[in-house]
Amino acid sequence: MCIARSAGESCFERARLQPLRSSASPGSCFSTNSKRTSHCQKTLKGSRMNFCRRTVSLLILCVIVSVPSWGQITEILQGSNETKKPAQTNPTDPLGRDTPNGTLFGFLQAMQGGNYLTAAQYLQMSPAKRARDGEQAATKLKALLDGAFVGSLRSISTNPEGTLQPGLPPDREKVGTLSVDDSEADVILVRVNDPSAGKIWLFSADTLSKIDALYELLQAGQVETHVPRALVRTEFLGMSVWRWLAMIVAVPVAAGLAWVLIELVIFPIMLWRGFRKQPQLAHWRRISGPLWLVIGVMIHRVLVGYLTLPLLHRHYYFITVRVVFTIGVGWLALRVLARIMEQLRLRAIARGSTGTGSLVLLGQRILKVVVVLFAGLAVLGALGFNLTTALAGLGIGGLAIGFGAQKTIENLFGGISLLGDEVIRVGDACNFSGRVGTVEDISLRSTRIRTVERTELSIPNGTLATMNVENLSRRDKFLFNPTLGLRPETTPDQLRFVLSQARRILYQHPKIETASARVRLAALDQGWPALEVFSYVVTRDGAEFTAIREDILLQWMTLVEEAGTGFTFPSQNVYLGRNRGIDQEKAEQAEATVREWREQRQLPFPDFAPEEISEIRDTLPYPAPESALHRNSG
């Protein structure tokens, strides 16, 4: 008769009961192949559904134990489902033995679900031997895979033809090694032809012949002998409760050890900087969080390694650890990148390279996108997705996006071009096709301008790169270029007096560039003498320029009044009364002064003598002596 199995019976307890089963009567469940096959077909569907339910519950609990964030549960569950799919891809074999990956996972799933008869179908045995020793061999093999398997389940081929390996024929594939103490045995799968299922992969007879000796060595060194038997016998989701408890306890232990290690490194540094009276590491806490997560995951992985988890649980646990570790490394990379880029940007601004600082800011944003993209691909790889297909899809999708997002890409490269050429910088005042404003930000897509009306103007970088931009903040001096019109009745000598004294004022003014300053009679075609002024005000401050311009214009008004003439305006004068005309007395004085210059051969035309210009340069008091600025400075 068959020996009953309780849910709390461990795999090792079952193994000790196997010799009793070898002597089962002909009426038992092992008596005939027909009964065994019928029983397998009846239990296969139920076992798979039972396994799915157990696997989902197992993954949820693994994520709770290993992942600090609940947000990763969905990703891990999706990854585990992807891992299991290769075992059921080919419908020709109901047990999914058409690939090496499907054979190994199918065997582990059947054993975890308690379907030992089904698990025996994955072993290369004759029907008679499978009926007699199949269940016992499957149990021992499962115990060895759980406790002594060395290899990666992710690297097992999902190709029905398998993978060609050096030293092995095409119909054999090595999926790992069983290592117990100093003894080792390769786990070899062999491809055979099954009459009902076609070509399938099975655990080779050579591998099965070595499991008895390895199993005895494995039994002798069990940690479970030191654990209360109640915790060993009781299982939850296919694994002993004591292992679940140990994994849960390992979480706070790993977190505490990670915190201690970080503090052991940073505390001496803090003490040393305090002793040297140097500023403390204010930004350290920004990277301590992701660093704590990365170190904690690594420590938890080391601690769990001592628990000898069942192979299938270990596989899902490693997936979880890889995902969390990848997220932690990506998080840490983003924090470190932000800190480094911020330091580079501040140094560039301190050196006066505001454009370089803006370019660093743009580069930081691009690198963040790259880091997130690579972290996402790494997570997909850890979850078992085929990255070759994903990268190929990204390439095709990139071409489609490139055609569909030409403007966005144009704006991106336009922003890089603007920052690289340093045409504009954050803080510059510019004229953008008639709109004057200050650059507030240069992003990946557009540049934001604060106009003089205090509105925000957003210009796409692609458009800005082709626009005529006048950078008002880059000028080193202001152009002062007014045109003065005198009354038509101004005499030539009065005009000469005004020209000479106007030049003198420019030469004397300390804020006027003497070398380029000039005042010339430019035109008479409008009915009055027009004086053209060309000079530069040596200042970069717009407010100071307007003050200097005002001062010079006021002085010229006084000069024109002293010459006995006046300014003309583009209008028609209608005299309704007696016209006083020009001031005859002042006109005679101006003419007398010019006559005196002429007689002394000192007439300043076409310009003052160079020695006289040098003598009078910067002699005009500015601001004026009566200005309130003198009182404030005193």
C-alpha positions in Angstrom: 0.0 0.0 0.0 1.1 3.6 -0.5 2.6 5.5 2.4 0.7 8.7 3.2 2.5 12.0 3.0 1.7 14.9 5.3 2.2 18.5 4.3 4.6 18.9 7.2 6.9 16.0 6.2 10.3 17.2 5.2 12.1 15.9 2.1 14.6 14.2 4.4 11.9 12.4 6.3 10.5 11.3 3.1 13.9 10.0 2.0 14.2 7.9 5.1 10.9 6.3 4.3 11.9 5.4 0.7 13.4 1.9 1.6 10.0 0.8 2.9 8.4 1.8 -0.4 10.7 -0.3 -2.5 9.0 -3.4 -1.2 5.5 -2.3 -2.1 3.0 -5.1 -3.1 1.8 -5.6 -6.7 -1.4 -4.0 -5.7 0.2 -0.7 -4.8 0.4 2.4 -6.8 3.6 1.2 -8.3 2.3 -2.2 -9.4 1.8 -1.5 -13.1 2.9 1.1 -15.6 -0.7 1.6 -16.8 -1.9 2.5 -13.4 1.1 4.8 -12.9 0.5 6.6 -16.2 -3.2 7.0 -15.5 -2.4 8.4 -12.1 0.2 10.8 -13.5 -2.3 12.1 -16.1 -5.0 12.6 -13.4 -2.7 14.4 -11.0 -0.8 16.5 -13.6 -3.4 19.2 -14.1 -4.2 19.5 -10.4 -0.5 19.5 -9.5 0.2 22.4 -11.8 -2.6 24.5 -10.5 -1.5 23.7 -7.0 2.0 24.7 -7.9 0.9 28.0 -9.4 -1.0 28.9 -6.3 2.0 28.0 -4.1 4.5 29.8 -6.3 2.5 33.0 -6.3 2.3 32.9 -2.5 6.0 32.1 -2.3 7.0 35.0 -4.5 4.8 37.4 -2.5 6.5 36.4 0.8 10.0 36.5 -0.8 9.4 40.0 -1.9 8.1 41.0 1.6 11.2 39.5 3.2 13.8 40.7 0.7 12.5 43.9 -0.8 12.2 47.1 1.4 9.6 48.6 -1.0 6.2 47.1 -1.7 6.3 48.8 -5.2 8.6 46.0 -6.5 6.2 43.1 -5.8 4.5 43.4 -9.2 7.8 43.4 -11.1 9.1 40.3 -9.2 5.9 38.4 -9.8 6.0 39.2 -13.5 9.7 38.2 -13.6 8.9 34.8 -12.0 6.1 34.1 -14.4 8.5 34.8 -17.3 11.0 32.4 -15.8 8.4 29.6 -15.6 7.1 30.0 -19.1 9.9 28.1 -20.9 8.8 24.9 -19.2 5.4 25.0 -20.9 6.1 26.5 -24.3 5.8 23.3 -26.4 2.4 21.7 -26.1 3.6 18.4 -27.7 4.9 17.2 -24.3 2.4 17.7 -21.5 5.3 17.8 -19.0 7.3 20.5 -20.8 10.4 18.4 -21.3 11.1 19.6 -24.8 13.9 22.0 -23.6 16.6 21.7 -20.9 15.1 24.6 -19.0 11.7 23.1 -19.1 13.0 19.8 -17.8 14.8 21.2 -14.8 12.0 23.6 -13.9 9.3 21.0 -14.5 11.1 18.6 -12.2 11.4 21.2 -9.4 7.8 22.2 -9.8 6.5 18.7 -9.6 8.6 17.9 -6.5 7.6 21.2 -4.8 3.9 20.3 -5.5 4.4 16.8 -4.0 3.8 15.1 -7.3 6.6 12.5 -7.0 5.2 10.2 -9.7 5.2 13.1 -12.1 8.7 14.1 -11.1 9.9 10.5 -11.8 9.0 11.1 -15.5 11.9 13.5 -15.8 14.4 10.8 -15.0 16.1 8.5 -17.6 14.9 5.1 -16.4 13.3 2.1 -17.8 9.5 1.9 -17.0 10.1 -1.0 -14.6 12.9 0.8 -12.7 10.9 4.0 -12.7 8.0 2.3 -11.1 10.3 0.6 -8.5 12.9 3.3 -7.7 11.7 6.5 -9.5 10.1 8.2 -6.5 13.1 7.6 -4.3 15.6 8.7 -6.9 13.6 11.9 -7.5 13.5 12.7 -3.8 17.3 12.3 -3.5 17.9 14.3 -6.6 15.6 17.1 -5.3 17.5 17.1 -2.0 20.9 17.3 -3.8 19.6 20.1 -6.1 18.4 22.0 -3.1 21.5 21.6 -1.0 24.5 21.0 -3.3 23.6 22.5 -6.8 26.2 24.9 -8.2 25.1 26.8 -11.3 22.7 29.3 -12.6 19.2 28.4 -13.6 19.1 31.5 -15.8 21.7 30.2 -18.1 20.0 26.9 -18.9 19.0 26.7 -22.5 15.4 27.3 -23.6 16.2 26.0 -27.1 14.7 22.5 -27.9 18.0 21.6 -29.5 19.9 22.6 -26.4 23.3 24.3 -26.4 26.5 22.9 -27.9 29.1 22.5 -25.1 32.7 21.5 -25.3 33.3 17.8 -24.6 29.6 16.8 -24.8 27.7 15.4 -27.8 24.8 17.4 -29.2 22.2 15.4 -27.3 23.6 16.1 -23.9 23.8 19.3 -21.9 25.5 20.1 -18.6 23.2 22.4 -16.5 25.3 22.5 -13.3 27.3 20.6 -10.7 26.4 18.8 -7.5 29.1 19.5 -5.0 29.2 18.0 -1.5 32.4 18.3 0.5 35.1 17.2 -1.9 32.9 15.1 -4.1 31.4 16.5 -7.3 29.1 15.2 -10.1 27.9 17.0 -13.2 24.2 17.4 -13.7 23.7 16.1 -17.3 20.5 16.2 -19.3 20.2 13.8 -22.2 17.8 14.1 -25.2 15.9 11.0 -25.9 13.1 10.0 -28.3 9.8 9.3 -26.4 7.1 7.4 -28.4 4.3 9.7 -27.2 6.0 13.0 -26.6 8.7 13.1 -29.3 12.2 14.3 -28.4 12.5 15.2 -24.8 15.2 16.0 -22.2 15.7 13.9 -19.1 18.2 13.7 -16.2 20.7 11.3 -17.6 21.3 7.8 -16.1 24.9 8.7 -15.5 23.8 11.5 -13.2 21.3 9.3 -11.4 23.9 6.7 -10.7 26.0 9.1 -8.6 23.2 10.6 -6.4 23.2 7.8 -3.8 26.8 8.5 -2.7 26.4 12.2 -2.7 23.1 12.0 -0.9 24.8 10.1 2.0 27.4 12.9 2.3 24.7 15.5 2.2 22.7 13.8 5.0 25.7 13.7 7.3 26.1 17.5 7.4 22.5 18.8 7.8 22.0 22.0 9.8 18.5 20.9 10.4 19.7 18.5 13.1 20.2 21.5 15.4 16.8 23.0 14.7 13.6 22.0 16.6 11.9 19.2 14.7 8.6 21.0 14.7 10.1 23.8 12.6 11.8 21.3 10.3 8.7 19.2 9.7 6.3 22.1 9.2 6.5 23.6 5.7 5.1 26.7 4.2 5.0 27.2 0.4 7.2 24.2 -0.1 10.0 25.3 2.4 10.6 24.6 6.1 9.2 27.2 8.4 12.6 27.6 10.1 14.1 28.9 6.9 11.3 31.4 6.5 11.9 32.6 10.0 15.6 32.8 9.4 15.1 34.9 6.3 12.8 37.3 8.2 15.2 37.7 11.0 18.0 38.3 8.6 16.3 41.5 7.3 16.8 43.6 10.5 20.1 42.0 11.1 21.3 43.0 7.6 19.9 46.5 8.0 21.6 46.9 11.3 25.0 45.6 10.1 24.8 47.9 7.0 24.1 50.9 9.3 27.0 50.0 11.5 29.4 49.6 8.6 28.4 53.0 7.2 28.8 54.7 10.5 32.2 53.0 11.1 33.4 54.6 7.9 31.8 58.1 8.2 32.2 58.7 12.0 36.0 58.9 11.9 35.8 61.2 8.9 33.4 63.5 10.8 35.7 63.6 13.8 38.7 64.4 11.7 36.9 67.2 9.8 35.7 68.6 13.1 39.2 68.5 14.6 40.5 70.3 11.6 37.6 72.8 11.8 36.5 71.9 8.3 32.9 72.0 7.2 31.0 68.8 7.8 29.8 66.6 4.9 26.4 68.2 4.6 25.5 66.1 1.5 26.5 62.8 3.0 23.0 62.0 4.1 21.7 62.2 0.5 23.7 59.1 -0.5 23.5 57.3 2.8 20.0 56.0 2.1 20.8 54.2 -1.2 24.2 53.1 0.1 22.5 51.6 3.1 20.1 49.7 0.8 22.9 48.3 -1.4 25.0 47.2 1.6 22.0 45.8 3.4 21.0 43.7 0.4 24.5 42.3 0.0 24.7 41.4 3.7 21.2 39.7 3.5 22.4 37.8 0.5 25.4 36.5 2.4 23.3 35.5 5.5 20.7 33.7 3.4 23.5 31.8 1.7 24.0 29.9 4.9 20.4 28.7 5.0 20.7 26.3 2.0 17.4 27.3 0.4 15.6 24.9 -1.9 16.8 25.5 -5.4 13.6 26.9 -6.8 13.1 29.2 -3.8 16.8 30.2 -4.1 16.3 31.0 -7.8 13.3 33.4 -7.0 15.2 34.9 -4.1 18.2 35.6 -6.3 15.9 37.3 -8.8 14.5 39.5 -6.0 18.0 40.3 -4.7 19.2 41.3 -8.2 16.2 43.5 -8.8 16.6 45.3 -5.4 20.3 45.6 -5.8 20.0 47.0 -9.2 17.5 49.6 -8.0 19.7 50.5 -5.1 22.8 50.9 -7.4 20.7 53.0 -9.8 19.4 55.2 -6.9 23.0 55.6 -5.6 24.3 56.4 -9.0 21.7 59.2 -9.4 22.5 60.7 -6.0 26.3 60.6 -6.7 25.8 61.9 -10.2 23.7 64.8 -8.9 26.3 65.7 -6.3 29.2 65.6 -8.8 27.4 67.6 -11.4 26.3 70.2 -8.8 29.9 70.7 -7.8 31.1 71.0 -11.4 28.3 73.5 -12.1 29.1 75.7 -9.1 32.8 75.7 -9.9 32.1 76.7 -13.5 29.9 79.5 -12.3 32.5 80.6 -9.7 35.1 80.9 -12.6 32.6 83.0 -14.6 31.7 80.2 -17.0 28.0 80.5 -16.7 27.5 78.8 -20.0 29.6 75.8 -18.9 27.5 75.7 -15.8 24.3 75.6 -17.9 25.8 72.9 -20.1 26.7 70.8 -17.0 23.1 71.2 -15.8 21.8 69.9 -19.2 24.3 67.1 -19.2 23.1 66.1 -15.7 19.6 65.7 -16.9 20.7 63.6 -19.9 22.8 61.4 -17.7 19.9 60.9 -15.3 17.8 59.6 -18.2 20.7 57.3 -19.3 21.1 55.9 -15.7 17.4 55.2 -15.4 17.3 53.5 -18.8 20.2 51.3 -18.0 18.8 50.5 -14.6 15.5 49.6 -16.2 17.2 47.3 -18.7 19.2 45.7 -15.8 16.0 45.0 -13.9 14.4 43.5 -17.0 17.5 41.3 -17.4 17.3 40.2 -13.8 13.6 39.3 -14.2 14.5 37.0 -17.1 13.5 39.0 -20.1 15.5 38.6 -23.3 17.5 41.8 -23.5 18.7 41.0 -27.1 15.1 41.2 -28.2 14.5 44.3 -26.0 17.5 46.1 -27.4 16.4 45.2 -31.0 13.0 46.5 -30.2 14.5 49.7 -28.7 16.5 50.2 -31.9 13.4 49.8 -34.1 11.4 51.9 -31.7 14.2 54.5 -31.7 13.9 54.9 -35.4 10.2 55.3 -35.2 10.5 57.8 -32.4 13.2 59.6 -34.3 10.9 60.2 -37.2 7.9 61.0 -35.0 9.8 63.3 -32.6 12.0 65.2 -35.0 11.1 68.5 -33.4 11.8 67.2 -29.9 15.2 65.9 -31.0 15.8 69.2 -32.8 15.1 71.1 -29.7 17.4 68.8 -27.7 20.4 69.3 -30.0 19.5 73.0 -30.3 19.8 73.3 -26.5 23.2 71.5 -26.5 24.4 73.8 -29.3 23.3 76.9 -27.5 25.1 75.9 -24.3 28.1 74.5 -26.1 28.7 77.7 -28.0 27.7 79.8 -25.0 25.6 82.1 -27.1 23.4 82.7 -24.1 23.7 81.9 -20.4 21.3 81.7 -17.5 21.0 85.3 -16.2 21.8 87.0 -19.6 19.6 89.9 -20.8 18.9 89.3 -24.5 16.8 90.6 -27.4 15.0 87.7 -29.0 13.5 89.1 -32.3 12.2 92.2 -30.6 11.4 90.6 -27.2 13.8 91.7 -24.5 14.1 89.6 -21.4 16.4 87.7 -19.0 17.2 84.0 -19.5 15.9 82.0 -16.5 16.4 78.4 -17.5 17.7 76.3 -20.5 16.1 72.9 -20.4 16.2 69.9 -22.8 13.3 71.2 -24.8 13.0 75.0 -24.4 14.5 78.1 -23.0 12.5 80.2 -20.6 12.7 84.0 -20.7 11.5 86.5 -18.2 10.5 89.6 -20.2 10.6 93.2 -19.1 6.8 93.0 -18.8 7.5 90.2 -16.2 5.8 87.6 -18.3 7.4 84.2 -19.0 8.3 83.5 -22.6 9.2 79.9 -23.7 11.1 79.5 -26.9 11.9 76.0 -28.3 15.6 75.4 -28.5 15.4 74.4 -32.1 13.8 77.7 -33.0 16.2 79.6 -30.7 19.3 78.0 -32.4 18.2 79.6 -35.8 17.1 82.9 -34.3 19.1 86.1 -34.3 19.8 86.7 -30.7 21.2 89.9 -29.4 23.0 89.3 -26.0 22.7 92.6 -24.2 24.7 91.4 -21.2 27.8 90.8 -23.3 28.4 94.4 -24.4 31.4 96.1 -22.9 30.1 99.7 -23.4 27.0 101.6 -24.5 26.7 103.5 -27.8 25.7 107.2 -27.3 24.6 108.4 -30.8 22.0 111.2 -30.6 21.4 113.8 -33.4 21.0 117.4 -32.3 19.1 119.9 -34.5 19.8 123.7 -34.0 17.5 126.5 -35.0 17.8 127.5 -38.7 18.9 131.0 -37.9 22.0 129.8 -36.1 25.0 131.6 -37.5 28.1 129.6 -38.7 30.2 131.0 -35.8 27.5 130.0 -33.3 27.6 126.5 -34.8 31.3 126.4 -34.5 31.1 127.4 -30.9 28.5 124.7 -30.1 30.5 122.0 -32.0 33.8 122.8 -30.2 32.3 123.0 -26.8 30.2 119.8 -27.3 33.4 118.0 -28.2 35.1 119.4 -25.2 32.3 118.1 -22.9 32.8 114.6 -24.4 36.6 114.7 -24.1 36.3 115.9 -20.5 33.8 113.4 -19.3 35.4 110.5 -17.5 32.8 108.0 -18.6 33.2 108.8 -22.3 35.7 106.9 -24.5 37.8 109.7 -25.8 39.4 107.9 -28.8 36.0 107.3 -30.5 34.1 110.4 -29.4 33.1 112.9 -32.2 30.5 115.6 -32.8 30.1 116.6 -36.5 27.8 118.7 -38.6 26.0 116.0 -40.5 23.3 117.6 -42.6 21.5 120.8 -43.6 18.9 119.3 -45.9 16.1 119.5 -43.4 16.3 123.2 -43.1 18.4 123.3 -40.0 21.9 122.3 -39.0 22.0 118.7 -37.7 24.8 117.6 -35.4 25.7 113.9 -35.3 27.1 112.6 -32.1 29.1 109.3 -32.0 30.6 108.1 -28.7 30.8 105.2 -26.3 29.8 105.4 -22.6 32.3 103.2 -20.7 29.9 101.2 -18.5 28.1 97.8 -18.7 25.3 98.9 -16.4 22.2 100.1 -18.2 21.0 102.2 -15.3 24.4 104.0 -15.1 24.3 104.6 -18.9 21.0 106.4 -18.7 22.3 108.6 -15.9 25.4 109.6 -17.9 23.3 110.2 -21.0 21.1 112.5 -19.0 24.0 114.4 -17.6 25.6 115.0 -21.0 22.3 116.1 -22.6 21.7 118.6 -19.8 25.2 120.0 -20.2 24.6 120.4 -24.0 21.3 122.2 -23.3 23.2 124.7 -21.2 25.9 125.0 -23.9 23.3 125.7 -26.7 21.7 128.3 -24.4 25.1 130.0 -23.8 25.7 130.1 -27.6 22.6 132.2 -28.0 20.7 129.7 -30.1 18.3 126.8 -29.5 17.2 123.4 -30.5 14.9 122.9 -33.4 12.2 120.3 -33.6 10.5 118.6 -36.6 7.6 121.1 -36.6 6.6 124.4 -38.2 6.9 127.6 -36.2 4.1 130.1 -36.6 4.9 133.4 -35.0 1.8 135.3 -34.0 3.5 138.0 -32.2 6.7 140.0 -32.1 9.6 137.6 -32.6 12.4 138.1 -30.2 14.6 136.0 -32.4 18.0 134.9 -31.0 19.8 136.6 -28.1 21.9 139.2 -29.9 24.2 139.8 -27.0 25.0 136.1 -26.5 25.3 135.6 -30.2 27.9 138.4 -30.4 29.8 136.9 -27.4 29.9 133.5 -29.2 31.0 135.0 -32.4 33.7 137.0 -30.6 35.0 133.9 -28.9 35.3 132.1 -32.3 36.9 135.2 -33.8 39.5 135.2 -31.0 40.2 131.5 -31.7 40.7 132.3 -35.4 43.0 135.2 -34.7 45.1 133.1 -32.3 45.1 130.2 -34.8 43.5 128.0 -32.2 40.2 127.2 -34.1 39.3 123.6 -33.0 38.4 122.4 -36.5 38.2 119.8 -37.8 39.2 118.8 -34.2 41.1 119.9 -31.1 44.9 119.5 -31.2 46.0 116.2 -29.7 48.0 117.9 -26.9 44.9 119.9 -26.0 42.8 116.8 -25.9 45.3 115.1 -23.6 45.3 118.2 -21.4 41.5 118.4 -21.0 40.8 114.7 -20.9 38.8 113.6 -17.8 38.8 117.2 -16.3 35.0 117.5 -16.3 33.7 116.7 -12.8 31.2 113.9 -12.9 28.9 113.7 -11.1 28.4 117.5 -10.9 29.7 119.2 -7.7 26.2 120.0 -6.7 25.1 116.3 -7.1 23.6 114.6 -4.1 26.0 111.7 -4.7 28.9 113.7 -3.4 27.1 114.3 -0.2 26.2 110.6 0.2 29.8 109.5 -0.5 31.1 112.1 2.0 
